[in-house]
Amino acid sequence: MKRSGNTIFITGGSSGIGRALAHRWHDQGNEVIVSGRRRDALEEAVAGRDGMTFYELDVDDPVAVKTVTKGVIADHPGLNVLLNCAGISGAEDPTTARDLSRAEKIVETNLLGPIRVIDALVDHLKDQPDSAILVVSSGTGFVPYPAAATYSASKAAVHSYVVALRALLEGDAQVIEIIPPQVATDLLEGLKESPHSVPLNKFADDVMAHLNEQPEADEIVVEEVEPFRFAERDNKVREIVARMIDGD
């Protein structure tokens, strides 16, 4: 992915990781378009940033995905980069029968959301020079966080989808997986206060450094997520899961 001169569309760009990366890309001389469900948050995300625009979009709505992406292409025909960042989480106890509505919503947003947006834009992106599709997964897609089992499973599925997509789009578009560790965002209650969370600005700076230094990379693996990303290779999955259950 080239450093500047891109036209970038970001889902989940009104807050958290999506917003942090949007601002950094904009600072580097890219045209940035953010989307999300809340207009007030979107307006705040683009405030004071000339040329940065937004669209209201709920990736859970397949009709809206098709309508909004058509509008984005019409308004920004040079669009060549997509970042799928929209996602939700939730604590749960899968060891007893429960209301599954939140779990179903997590799968809808985290897995079907990026699949829908990619599907809506892939034909356009394949025809653009220097095109790239980026997807934010999670370290928990490699070592599941037991208290958020469905979230972890959705991110494991995202990783699998990205690997397949990369192979199929070779030569047509770069496919990059951004793998966050636990980051201080509003994704889950307590993340901002946790001493185990990586500060959002540090994570975003590290991601940009990796992208700038390794523009051909398939994955962005910051230092803090390496134990998770390579846990299976290092035979550490059971050990890390046990530590999470113990609260370490």
C-alpha positions as CSV (number, residue, x, y, z in Angstrom):
1,M,0.0,0.0,0.0
2,K,1.4,3.4,-1.0
3,R,1.9,6.0,1.7
4,S,0.0,8.9,0.2
5,G,-2.2,9.8,-2.8
6,N,-4.8,7.2,-2.0
7,T,-8.6,7.6,-1.7
8,I,-9.5,5.5,1.4
9,F,-13.0,4.4,2.6
10,I,-13.2,3.3,6.2
11,T,-16.0,1.5,7.9
12,G,-16.1,2.0,11.6
13,G,-14.2,5.3,11.1
14,S,-16.0,7.4,13.6
15,S,-14.2,6.2,16.7
16,G,-11.5,3.9,18.0
17,I,-9.0,2.3,15.7
18,G,-10.8,3.4,12.6
19,R,-10.8,7.0,13.5
20,A,-7.2,7.0,14.7
21,L,-6.0,5.5,11.4
22,A,-8.3,7.8,9.4
23,H,-6.6,10.9,10.9
24,R,-3.1,9.6,10.3
25,W,-3.8,8.7,6.7
26,H,-5.4,12.2,6.2
27,D,-2.3,13.7,7.7
28,Q,-0.1,11.8,5.2
29,G,-1.9,13.4,2.3
30,N,-4.7,10.9,1.5
31,E,-8.3,11.6,0.7
32,V,-10.2,9.9,3.5
33,I,-13.9,8.9,3.7
34,V,-15.2,7.5,7.0
35,S,-18.4,5.7,7.7
36,G,-20.4,4.6,10.8
37,R,-23.8,4.5,12.3
38,R,-23.7,7.7,14.4
39,R,-23.8,11.0,12.6
40,D,-22.7,13.0,15.6
41,A,-19.5,10.8,16.0
42,L,-18.9,11.1,12.2
43,E,-19.2,14.8,12.3
44,E,-16.7,15.0,15.2
45,A,-14.3,12.7,13.3
46,V,-14.1,15.0,10.3
47,A,-14.3,18.3,12.1
48,G,-11.5,20.6,11.1
49,R,-10.1,18.3,8.5
50,D,-10.4,19.8,5.0
51,G,-11.5,17.3,2.4
52,M,-12.3,14.5,4.9
53,T,-15.9,13.3,4.4
54,F,-18.3,10.8,5.8
55,Y,-21.3,8.6,5.1
56,E,-23.7,7.1,7.5
57,L,-23.6,3.4,7.2
58,D,-24.7,0.4,9.3
59,V,-22.8,-2.7,7.9
60,D,-25.5,-4.9,9.4
61,D,-27.9,-3.6,6.7
62,P,-27.2,-5.2,3.3
63,V,-29.3,-2.8,1.4
64,A,-27.6,0.2,3.0
65,V,-24.2,-1.3,2.2
66,K,-25.0,-1.6,-1.5
67,T,-26.6,1.9,-1.7
68,V,-23.9,3.7,0.3
69,T,-21.0,2.1,-1.6
70,K,-22.5,3.0,-4.9
71,G,-22.7,6.6,-3.7
72,V,-19.1,6.5,-2.5
73,I,-17.9,5.2,-5.9
74,A,-20.0,7.9,-7.7
75,D,-18.7,10.7,-5.5
76,H,-15.1,9.4,-5.3
77,P,-14.3,7.4,-8.5
78,G,-10.6,7.3,-7.5
79,L,-11.4,5.1,-4.5
80,N,-8.6,2.6,-4.3
81,V,-8.3,1.6,-0.6
82,L,-10.9,0.0,1.7
83,L,-10.4,-0.5,5.5
84,N,-13.0,-2.7,7.2
85,C,-12.9,-1.6,10.8
86,A,-16.5,-1.7,12.0
87,G,-16.9,-4.2,14.8
88,I,-18.6,-4.9,18.1
89,S,-17.9,-7.2,21.1
90,G,-19.5,-8.4,24.3
91,A,-18.8,-10.5,27.3
92,E,-20.7,-13.8,27.6
93,D,-20.8,-17.1,29.4
94,P,-21.2,-19.8,26.8
95,T,-21.2,-22.5,29.5
96,T,-24.9,-22.0,30.2
97,A,-28.0,-21.4,28.1
98,R,-28.5,-17.7,27.4
99,D,-30.0,-15.1,25.1
100,L,-28.0,-15.4,21.9
101,S,-29.1,-12.1,20.3
102,R,-25.8,-10.3,21.2
103,A,-23.8,-13.3,19.9
104,E,-25.7,-13.3,16.7
105,K,-25.2,-9.5,16.3
106,I,-21.4,-9.9,16.8
107,V,-21.3,-12.4,14.0
108,E,-23.5,-10.2,11.8
109,T,-21.3,-7.1,12.3
110,N,-17.8,-8.6,12.5
111,L,-18.0,-11.2,9.8
112,L,-20.9,-10.5,7.5
113,G,-20.2,-6.8,7.7
114,P,-16.8,-6.9,6.0
115,I,-17.9,-9.6,3.6
116,R,-20.7,-7.4,2.4
117,V,-18.6,-4.2,2.1
118,I,-15.8,-6.0,0.3
119,D,-18.3,-7.7,-2.1
120,A,-19.9,-4.3,-2.9
121,L,-16.5,-2.7,-3.7
122,V,-14.3,-5.4,-5.0
123,D,-15.0,-5.0,-8.7
124,H,-14.3,-1.3,-8.5
125,L,-11.1,-1.8,-6.5
126,K,-9.7,-4.4,-8.9
127,D,-9.8,-1.8,-11.6
128,Q,-7.9,0.8,-9.6
129,P,-4.1,1.3,-9.5
130,D,-2.4,0.6,-6.2
131,S,-5.6,-0.9,-4.7
132,A,-5.7,-2.4,-1.3
133,I,-8.3,-4.1,1.0
134,L,-7.4,-3.9,4.7
135,V,-9.4,-5.8,7.4
136,V,-9.0,-5.3,11.2
137,S,-9.1,-8.7,12.9
138,S,-7.8,-9.3,16.4
139,G,-5.2,-11.2,18.4
140,T,-8.1,-13.1,19.9
141,G,-8.7,-14.6,16.4
142,F,-5.6,-16.6,17.1
143,V,-5.9,-17.2,20.8
144,P,-9.6,-16.8,22.0
145,Y,-10.5,-14.7,24.9
146,P,-12.8,-17.1,26.8
147,A,-15.0,-14.3,28.2
148,A,-15.7,-13.1,24.6
149,A,-15.9,-16.4,22.8
150,T,-18.2,-15.3,20.0
151,Y,-16.1,-12.2,19.3
152,S,-13.0,-14.3,19.2
153,A,-14.6,-16.8,16.8
154,S,-15.8,-14.0,14.5
155,K,-12.2,-12.7,14.3
156,A,-10.8,-16.1,13.6
157,A,-13.3,-16.4,10.7
158,V,-12.3,-12.9,9.5
159,H,-8.6,-14.1,9.4
160,S,-9.6,-17.2,7.4
161,Y,-11.6,-15.1,4.9
162,V,-8.7,-12.7,4.5
163,V,-6.3,-15.5,3.7
164,A,-8.6,-16.8,1.1
165,L,-9.3,-13.4,-0.4
166,R,-5.6,-12.6,-0.6
167,A,-4.9,-15.7,-2.6
168,L,-7.8,-15.0,-5.0
169,L,-6.9,-11.4,-5.5
170,E,-3.2,-11.8,-6.1
171,G,-2.2,-9.4,-8.8
172,D,-5.5,-7.5,-8.6
173,A,-5.4,-5.9,-5.2
174,Q,-3.3,-6.1,-2.1
175,V,-5.0,-7.7,0.9
176,I,-3.7,-6.7,4.4
177,E,-4.8,-7.9,7.8
178,I,-4.3,-5.6,10.7
179,I,-4.1,-7.7,13.9
180,P,-4.6,-5.6,17.1
181,P,-3.7,-6.6,20.6
182,Q,-5.9,-5.4,23.4
183,V,-6.2,-1.7,22.7
184,A,-7.7,1.0,24.9
185,T,-10.9,1.7,23.1
186,D,-14.7,1.5,23.8
187,L,-15.0,-1.9,22.2
188,L,-15.6,-3.6,25.5
189,E,-16.2,-2.1,29.0
190,G,-13.0,-1.7,30.9
191,L,-10.6,-1.7,28.0
192,K,-9.6,2.0,28.5
193,E,-8.8,1.5,32.1
194,S,-7.1,-1.8,31.9
195,P,-3.3,-1.8,32.4
196,H,-3.0,-4.5,29.8
197,S,-4.5,-2.3,27.0
198,V,-2.1,-0.7,24.5
199,P,-2.8,3.0,24.3
200,L,-4.8,3.8,21.1
201,N,-2.4,6.4,19.8
202,K,0.6,4.1,20.3
203,F,-1.2,1.3,18.4
204,A,-2.2,3.6,15.6
205,D,1.3,5.0,15.3
206,D,2.8,1.5,15.3
207,V,0.4,0.4,12.5
208,M,1.3,3.4,10.4
209,A,5.0,2.7,10.9
210,H,4.6,-0.9,9.8
211,L,2.6,0.2,6.7
212,N,5.2,2.8,5.8
213,E,8.2,0.5,6.4
214,Q,6.6,-2.7,4.9
215,P,4.2,-1.5,2.1
216,E,4.0,-5.0,0.7
217,A,3.2,-6.7,4.0
218,D,0.3,-9.2,4.2
219,E,-0.2,-8.7,7.9
220,I,0.4,-5.8,10.4
221,V,1.6,-7.5,13.6
222,V,2.6,-5.0,16.3
223,E,4.9,-6.1,19.1
224,E,2.2,-6.5,21.7
225,V,0.2,-9.0,19.7
226,E,3.1,-11.2,18.6
227,P,2.5,-13.7,21.5
228,F,-1.1,-14.2,20.2
229,R,-0.3,-14.2,16.5
230,F,2.4,-16.8,16.9
231,A,1.0,-18.8,19.8
232,E,0.1,-21.9,17.8
233,R,3.5,-21.9,16.2
234,D,5.1,-21.6,19.6
235,N,2.7,-24.2,21.2
236,K,1.5,-21.5,23.7
237,V,-2.3,-21.4,23.0
238,R,-3.4,-23.4,26.1
239,E,-1.0,-21.5,28.3
240,I,-2.3,-18.1,27.2
241,V,-5.9,-19.1,27.5
242,A,-5.3,-20.4,31.0
243,R,-3.7,-17.1,32.0
244,M,-6.7,-15.2,30.7
245,I,-9.1,-17.4,32.6
246,D,-7.1,-16.8,35.8
247,G,-7.2,-13.1,35.1
248,D,-3.4,-12.6,34.6
